[in-house]
Amino acid sequence: MKTEEKTSQPVTNDDAKKLVVFFSHTGENYNVGYIEKGNTHIIADMIADATGADSFEIIPEKGYPKDSYDECIEIAKRELHANARPAVKGDVNVEDYDVIFIGYPQWWGEPPMCVYTFIEKHDWTGKTVIPFVTHEGSGMGGTDRRIATSCKGADVAVGKGLAVQGKTAQENQPAARKSVKRWLEGLGMKK
């Protein structure tokens, strides 16, 4: 039996209820120093502003270290190797939305494990899921396919996600905003 890969079509339904879900890290970050607002948070806000989407930030109950990026990513590596699902604060009912953008930084070639904690709490059947990442050279890195595997029943925009360098998000927001706008237009998204 041959399985067909589902290909995403642009989402043009202006009445679609949209949500931006994201995890972002503040404090010391690679290539941008100490930051007050995370790279992914900046991009998430741009997407929400451009589409009129609601927002929800994934916040782990036990936060990652802010004073040492090396320590932060070592903890992230241990969580990845243990396939951990760190507890997160709060929740949002994704079942109330049609289109969900999911954003995260690229850590060790994966979304942070707290993103999976959030994903696995919900029923994604019939939802359109659109991933976006911040990175410092790895781009999407195939994480959109892992999100597609985790969001069972969703139509995930594999190959159509957005990858923005963290340095661009922090230090060249006009360029980041232009990338977000062009990407959303390509998806058929409007406010």
N, C-alpha and C positions, 0 to 999 in steps of 0.2 A: 504494500500500500504506500503510495507516494503522499508525503505531507507537503502542503503548499505553505510557503512563508507568507504571512499576512503583511501586506504593504500598506502603510498609512497614507491616507489621502489628506489634503489640506482641510483644516477645520474652519469652515466659513460661517457657521451658524452664529449670528450675532446674539441670539438669545441664549446661547450656551452659558451656563453658570460656571465661572472659572475660579480656580484656586491655585495659589502659588505656595507650595510647601518646600521648605528649605532648611538645611543645616549649614551653619557658618561658624567659623572660628575667629575669635578676637584675641588680642594679645600679640605676642611675637609670632610672626608668620614668615615663611620662606620668601625671600626676595623683596619684601616690602617693609620689613621691620615691625615695630610695634604698632598695631592698629586698633582703633576704637570701634570701628564697624567692619565686620568681616567682608571679604571679597564677594562671597556668594550672596550675602545679605544685600549688598549694593546692587548686584544684578537682579536679584529677586524683586527688589523695590522698583527697578526700572521696568521689569515685565509687568508687575501689578499696575503700575502707573499707566503703561501703554495699553493694557487690556481691560482695565477696570476690575481685575480679579481681586478676590479676598486673599489674605496672606496668613500663613501659619508657620512659625519657626519651631523646628524640632530642637528641643533643649534637653540634653542628657541630664538625668538627676545628679550624676557625678560628673561635673564639668572637666574638660581637658585642661592641663596646665597652661596658663597664660604667659608665664615668664620665661619659658623655655620651649621653643618649637621642637627641638630635638627630643625633649622628654615627651611632648605631646604626640609626636608621630611614633615614638617607641611604644607608647600605650596603645595607639591605634594599630600598630603592627601586632602586638600581643592579642588584641581583640580580634583582629582578622584571623590569625592562626588558630585561635580558639573557637572561631565562628560564633563569637559572643553576640548577645543581643542586650546591650546596656539599656537599662530602664530610662524612659524619657518622661518629662513633665508634660502634663496636659494632653489634650487631643483635640481633633476637629473631626467632624462627621463628613468624611470624603464622599459618602453616599449621597449627600445633598448637591454634589457638583457633577458637571458633565465632562469638563476638561481640567486636568490637574497637571500643573508644571511641577516637577520634582528637581530640586537643585541641591548641590553638594560640592565640596572640594574633592579633587582626586587625591586619595591617600592610598599609597601602595597598590595602585591600579584598581581600586575599588571605591565605592561610596563608603563613608564611615559606617561602622556597624549599627549605629543608632538610627540611620536611615532605614535599614532593614527592619529594625524594631518597629518603627512607625509603619512601614509598608505591610508587615505581616499582621498587623492589628485589623486590617480593613479588607472589605470585599471590593475588588476592582472590576467586577463584571460589568461590561458595557461602558466603561470609562475610557476616555482618551487621555493617555499619559504622555507628557512631553518632557524629557530630561534636559537639564542644563548643568554645566559644570564650570568651576573655576580651577585653574591649573597653572603650572609654570613650565609647560613644554610638552605635556603628555596628551593634550587635547581631550577628547571624549574617552579615548583609550578603551573602547569597547564596553564601557560601563552601561551604555544604553541597552545593550543586549542582556546584561545581568539584571537591569531594572525590569526589562520585558519578561524575563523568567520569573521574577519575584511578584510582579503585579498580575497575578493569574486572572485571566478573563478580560484584561484590558487590551485596547488597541494602542500599542506603544509606538511612538514615532522613532523607530530604530533608524539610524542614519540621518535623522533630521533634527537632532538635538543641537544645542548651542554650547560651544566651548569658548570661554573668555579667559585670557591670562589674568591672574590675580593682580599683577602689576598694572595692567591696563585698567582694571576695575578701580584700583586705588588712585592711580596717578594720571589717568587720561580718561576721565568719565565721559567727555564728549564723544570720543572714539568708541567707548563701550556702548553708550546709548545708541550710536549710529548702527553698531553691529546688532544690538537687540532689535531695533526698529526694522532693519532689513530682514532679519531672521523671522520676525513675527509676520511681516508682510508676505514672506515666502510661504508661511503656514496658512495664510488667509485670515490672520487674526486682526481684529479691530476692537476698539473699546465698545 
